[in-house]
């Protein structure tokens, strides 16, 4: 085990004492949080000899004396942690980590040793939950493969902050689409309009030196059918993932897929423009599907095989539409219709970086060696694509379509 088994919910020592953990947003009468010096006072009560350790038996007595104040899930986690102490003692630092609600990977290992007790009652068996609690439980079972993680997430999620990243991106994409639809007076297959490529957000091979286009092309869609499928996928998959993993991780994965998509087009389909958020969407969806496959036995989401099939069908339909459009006679020759290669760039990011991001939802990415391998591979690809864009077009003497 690691030095700090870690964290979790904490136990209050008396009526006005500290709240053992800040994880329960639904508690009717939450106990106030206490600073670390208060934990020292509590610890000393069970360590009169000032040895720096208390026995797990005393710790269990503390839990039992305040069992009415604790959520059953949190009490199970704490008891499992106490049972995992092979030497029968809990040191002061571990006690503070526990009371301070700090969770580390060593905590996971400690709880795994007490897994029989912790998993005695699955979260799915809980009764009498309100609508928001059922939603959080549903998200936990949709995205997390371990009962330990599901219980911890259920206890700790507060909806603060909400999944703002995916919602904001989606609203912006819809807003830009509506604005373009009004200005072009066309909503179906906007990409066939002669003024469509003149928009400053579209990635165009002749304007590849304008670096913002490698990212802003996500706000331009080929038509309402293109926008609709992307919005549905990123809301149904992206929002639950952000609720669990946070805006930083999901935003990083989404943006990495978007950039990889446009760079992949600039390398593999050099004469074509790019529009749509498919690179980011496919990074999220492929990472989620890969995570389900890799943890198939642990995923307890309902109808998981049907859900995977529906997800793959939606992705295939959108990808097929993109391939058809790419090779359909262009409305503005000699420039072809937008490329489909961005989808493949997003998938590549999803099954590499994405799988690592979703594997351990509480473990820091910088502590995972696989993360550094895939991050290095991604950085090498980005550098290669930059140099390719600088030199390859000239060396290959490629004839590009005229600027819009």
C-alpha positions in Angstrom: 0.0 0.0 0.0 1.0 3.6 -0.5 1.8 5.9 2.3 -1.6 7.3 2.3 -4.4 5.0 2.0 -6.4 7.7 1.6 -9.2 9.6 1.8 -12.3 9.6 2.0 -15.1 10.6 4.0 -14.5 11.6 7.5 -16.1 11.0 10.8 -17.3 13.6 13.1 -16.3 13.3 16.7 -19.1 15.2 18.3 -22.4 17.0 17.7 -20.8 20.3 16.6 -17.7 18.6 15.4 -16.3 18.4 12.0 -18.1 16.9 9.1 -16.4 13.8 8.0 -16.7 14.6 4.4 -18.0 17.0 2.0 -19.2 14.5 -0.5 -23.0 14.4 0.3 -24.8 17.3 -1.4 -28.2 15.9 -0.4 -27.5 15.6 3.3 -30.2 17.5 5.3 -27.9 18.6 8.2 -24.3 18.5 7.0 -21.7 18.7 9.7 -19.2 21.6 9.3 -15.8 20.9 7.8 -12.8 21.1 10.2 -9.2 22.2 9.6 -6.3 19.9 10.1 -5.6 21.0 13.7 -9.0 19.9 14.7 -8.2 16.4 13.3 -5.1 16.5 15.5 -7.2 17.1 18.6 -9.6 14.2 17.7 -6.6 11.9 16.9 -5.0 12.7 20.2 -8.1 11.6 22.0 -7.5 8.1 20.7 -3.7 8.3 21.0 -3.1 9.4 24.6 0.5 8.1 24.4 1.2 10.4 21.5 2.6 7.5 19.4 1.4 8.8 16.1 -0.9 5.7 15.6 -4.3 4.6 16.6 -5.6 1.0 16.4 -8.1 0.1 13.7 -10.3 -1.2 16.5 -10.5 2.3 18.0 -11.1 3.7 14.5 -14.0 1.3 14.0 -15.4 2.3 17.4 -15.3 5.9 16.3 -17.2 4.9 13.1 -19.8 2.9 15.0 -20.4 5.7 17.6 -21.3 8.1 14.7 -22.9 5.6 12.4 -26.2 7.5 12.4 -24.4 10.5 11.0 -22.8 8.7 8.1 -24.0 7.8 4.7 -24.0 3.9 4.4 -21.7 4.1 1.3 -19.2 6.2 3.1 -19.3 4.0 6.2 -18.6 1.0 4.1 -15.6 2.7 2.4 -14.2 3.7 5.8 -14.7 0.2 7.3 -13.1 -1.4 4.2 -10.1 0.9 4.6 -9.8 0.0 8.3 -9.9 -3.7 7.4 -7.2 -3.2 4.9 -4.6 -2.2 7.5 -2.5 -5.3 7.8 -0.6 -4.0 10.8 -3.8 -3.1 12.6 -2.9 0.6 13.0 -3.7 3.9 11.2 -1.0 6.6 11.3 -1.8 10.3 11.8 -1.2 11.3 8.2 -3.5 8.6 6.9 -6.1 9.7 9.4 -5.8 13.3 8.2 -6.0 12.2 4.5 -9.1 10.3 5.4 -10.8 13.2 7.2 -9.7 15.7 4.5 -11.5 13.9 1.7 -8.3 13.4 -0.3 -8.4 10.4 -2.7 -5.3 8.9 -4.2 -4.4 5.8 -6.1 -3.1 4.2 -2.9 -6.6 4.6 -1.6 -7.9 2.5 -4.5 -5.4 -0.3 -3.6 -6.4 -0.1 0.1 -10.0 -0.4 -0.7 -9.4 -3.2 -3.1 -8.1 -5.2 -0.2 -11.3 -4.7 1.6 -13.4 -5.2 -1.5 -15.6 -8.0 -0.1 -17.1 -5.8 2.5 -17.3 -2.7 0.3 -19.2 -4.5 -2.5 -21.6 -6.3 -0.1 -24.3 -4.1 -1.5 -24.2 -2.7 -5.0 -25.2 0.9 -5.7 -27.8 -0.4 -8.1 -29.7 -2.0 -5.3 -30.2 1.3 -3.4 -33.9 2.2 -3.1 -35.8 5.5 -2.5 -33.5 7.7 -4.6 -34.9 10.9 -6.0 -34.6 11.9 -9.7 -31.2 13.6 -9.5 -29.7 10.7 -7.4 -31.0 8.2 -10.0 -29.5 10.3 -12.8 -26.1 10.4 -11.1 -26.3 6.6 -10.4 -27.2 6.0 -14.1 -24.2 8.1 -15.2 -21.9 6.2 -12.8 -23.0 2.8 -14.3 -22.7 4.2 -17.9 -19.1 5.3 -17.6 -17.3 3.5 -14.7 -16.4 -0.2 -14.7 -15.6 -0.6 -10.9 -18.2 -0.6 -8.1 -15.7 1.2 -5.9 -15.5 4.1 -8.3 -19.2 4.1 -8.9 -19.9 4.4 -5.1 -17.3 7.0 -4.7 -18.5 9.1 -7.6 -22.1 8.8 -6.5 -21.1 10.1 -3.0 -18.8 12.9 -4.3 -20.6 14.3 -7.3 -22.1 17.7 -6.6 -22.9 19.1 -10.1 -20.6 22.0 -9.3 -19.3 22.8 -11.8 -21.9 21.4 -14.2 -20.7 19.9 -17.5 -20.3 23.4 -19.0 -17.7 22.5 -21.7 -19.7 20.2 -23.9 -22.9 22.3 -23.4 -21.1 25.5 -24.4 -19.4 24.0 -27.4 -22.7 22.5 -28.6 -24.6 25.8 -28.2 -21.9 27.6 -30.1 -22.0 25.1 -32.9 -25.8 25.4 -33.2 -25.6 29.2 -33.0 -23.0 29.4 -35.8 -25.0 27.0 -37.9 -28.2 29.0 -37.5 -26.4 32.3 -38.3 -24.9 30.8 -41.5 -28.2 29.3 -42.4 -29.9 32.7 -42.3 -27.1 34.5 -44.0 -26.9 31.9 -46.8 -30.6 31.2 -46.9 -29.8 27.5 -46.8 -29.9 24.9 -44.1 -29.7 21.6 -45.9 -26.2 20.9 -47.4 -25.0 24.4 -46.7 -21.6 23.2 -48.1 -23.0 23.4 -51.6 -23.6 27.1 -51.4 -21.0 29.1 -53.4 -20.3 31.5 -50.5 -19.9 28.8 -47.9 -16.1 28.5 -48.0 -15.6 32.2 -47.8 -16.3 31.9 -44.0 -13.2 32.7 -41.9 -13.7 29.7 -39.7 -13.4 26.9 -42.4 -10.1 25.1 -42.8 -9.0 25.6 -46.5 -5.7 24.2 -47.8 -4.8 27.5 -49.4 -5.3 29.3 -46.1 -3.5 26.7 -43.9 -1.1 29.4 -42.6 -4.0 30.9 -40.6 -3.6 28.7 -37.6 -6.9 29.3 -36.0 -8.7 27.4 -38.8 -7.3 24.1 -37.5 -9.6 24.5 -34.6 -12.5 26.9 -35.6 -13.7 24.6 -38.4 -15.7 22.8 -35.8 -18.3 25.6 -35.8 -19.0 25.1 -39.5 -21.1 22.1 -40.6 -22.0 20.8 -44.0 -25.7 20.8 -43.3 -28.4 20.2 -40.7 -27.9 16.4 -41.0 -24.2 16.8 -40.3 -24.8 19.1 -37.3 -27.6 16.9 -35.9 -25.6 13.7 -35.7 -22.6 15.4 -34.2 -24.7 17.2 -31.6 -26.6 14.1 -30.6 -23.4 12.1 -30.1 -21.5 14.7 -28.2 -24.5 15.4 -25.9 -25.3 11.7 -25.2 -21.7 10.7 -24.8 -19.8 13.9 -24.0 -22.0 15.3 -21.2 -22.0 12.1 -19.1 -18.2 11.7 -19.6 -17.7 15.3 -18.5 -19.9 14.8 -15.4 -17.5 12.0 -14.4 -14.1 13.1 -15.6 -14.5 16.8 -15.5 -14.2 19.6 -18.1 -10.3 19.6 -18.1 -9.9 16.0 -19.2 -12.8 15.9 -21.6 -12.0 19.3 -23.1 -8.4 18.1 -23.6 -9.5 15.0 -25.4 -12.1 16.9 -27.5 -9.6 19.6 -28.6 -6.9 17.0 -29.3 -9.3 15.1 -31.6 -10.3 18.4 -33.3 -6.6 19.4 -34.0 -5.6 15.9 -35.0 -8.6 15.8 -37.5 -7.6 18.9 -39.3 -3.9 18.0 -39.3 -4.7 14.5 -40.6 -6.5 16.1 -43.5 -3.6 18.4 -44.3 -1.4 15.4 -44.5 -3.6 12.7 -46.1 -6.1 14.7 -48.1 -4.1 17.8 -48.9 -6.5 19.5 -51.4 -9.7 19.3 -49.4 -11.2 21.7 -46.9 -12.5 20.6 -43.4 -15.7 21.5 -41.6 -17.6 20.0 -38.7 -16.9 18.8 -35.1 -16.5 15.2 -36.1 -12.8 15.0 -35.0 -13.7 15.9 -31.4 -16.9 13.9 -31.3 -15.3 10.7 -32.7 -12.4 11.1 -30.1 -15.0 11.1 -27.3 -17.2 8.3 -28.7 -14.3 6.0 -29.7 -12.6 6.4 -26.3 -15.9 5.6 -24.5 -16.6 2.5 -26.7 -13.0 1.3 -26.3 -13.3 1.7 -22.5 -16.5 -0.4 -22.5 -14.8 -3.1 -24.6 -11.7 -3.2 -22.4 -13.7 -3.4 -19.2 -16.6 -5.4 -20.6 -17.2 -7.6 -17.5 -17.1 -4.6 -15.2 -19.5 -2.3 -17.1 -23.0 -2.8 -15.7 -24.8 -0.3 -17.9 -28.1 -1.7 -19.2 -28.2 -3.0 -22.8 -24.5 -2.2 -23.3 -24.3 -4.4 -26.4 -27.3 -2.5 -27.9 -25.9 0.8 -26.9 -22.5 0.0 -28.6 -24.4 -1.1 -31.7 -26.4 2.1 -31.9 -23.2 4.2 -31.3 -21.4 2.4 -34.1 -24.3 2.7 -36.4 -24.6 6.5 -35.8 -20.9 6.9 -36.4 -21.0 4.8 -39.5 -23.9 6.8 -40.9 -22.1 10.1 -40.3 -18.9 8.7 -41.7 -20.6 7.3 -44.8 -22.3 10.6 -45.4 -18.9 12.3 -45.2 -17.3 9.9 -47.7 -20.2 10.3 -50.1 -20.0 14.0 -49.9 -16.2 14.1 -50.4 -16.4 12.2 -53.7 -19.6 13.8 -54.9 -19.1 16.4 -57.7 -18.2 19.7 -56.1 -20.5 22.7 -56.3 -17.5 24.9 -56.6 -14.9 23.2 -58.8 -11.9 22.7 -58.7 -12.2 22.7 -54.9 -13.5 19.3 -53.6 -16.1 18.9 -50.9 -14.9 18.7 -47.2 -12.7 15.7 -46.3 -13.7 12.7 -44.2 -10.2 12.1 -42.9 -10.9 14.3 -39.8 -13.1 11.5 -38.5 -10.2 9.0 -38.6 -7.9 11.5 -36.8 -10.5 11.7 -34.0 -10.8 7.9 -33.7 -7.0 7.6 -33.5 -6.9 10.1 -30.6 -9.8 8.4 -28.9 -8.3 4.9 -28.8 -4.9 6.2 -27.6 -5.1 9.3 -25.4 -8.8 8.8 -24.8 -8.5 5.3 -23.3 -5.9 6.6 -20.8 -8.1 9.6 -19.9 -11.1 7.4 -19.1 -9.3 4.5 -17.5 -8.9 5.8 -13.9 -11.2 8.7 -13.4 -9.5 10.0 -10.2 -5.9 9.2 -10.9 -3.7 12.1 -12.1 -2.7 11.8 -15.8 0.9 12.7 -15.0 1.2 9.6 -12.8 0.4 7.3 -15.7 3.2 6.1 -17.9 0.9 5.1 -20.7 -0.3 8.7 -20.8 3.2 10.0 -21.4 3.7 7.5 -24.2 0.6 8.5 -26.1 1.1 12.2 -25.4 4.6 12.0 -26.8 3.2 10.2 -29.9 0.6 12.9 -30.3 3.2 15.6 -30.0 5.4 13.9 -32.6 2.5 13.7 -35.0 1.7 17.4 -34.5 5.3 18.4 -35.2 5.4 16.2 -38.2 2.2 17.7 -39.6 3.5 21.2 -39.0 6.7 20.6 -41.0 4.6 18.7 -43.6 2.4 21.8 -44.1 5.5 24.0 -44.3 7.5 22.0 -46.8 5.6 19.2 -48.4 3.1 21.2 -50.5 6.0 23.0 -52.2 8.2 19.9 -52.6 5.4 17.9 -54.1 4.5 20.7 -56.4 0.8 20.1 -55.5 -1.8 22.1 -57.4 -4.2 23.4 -54.8 -7.7 24.8 -55.5 -7.8 28.6 -55.6 -8.6 30.4 -52.3 -12.3 31.1 -51.7 
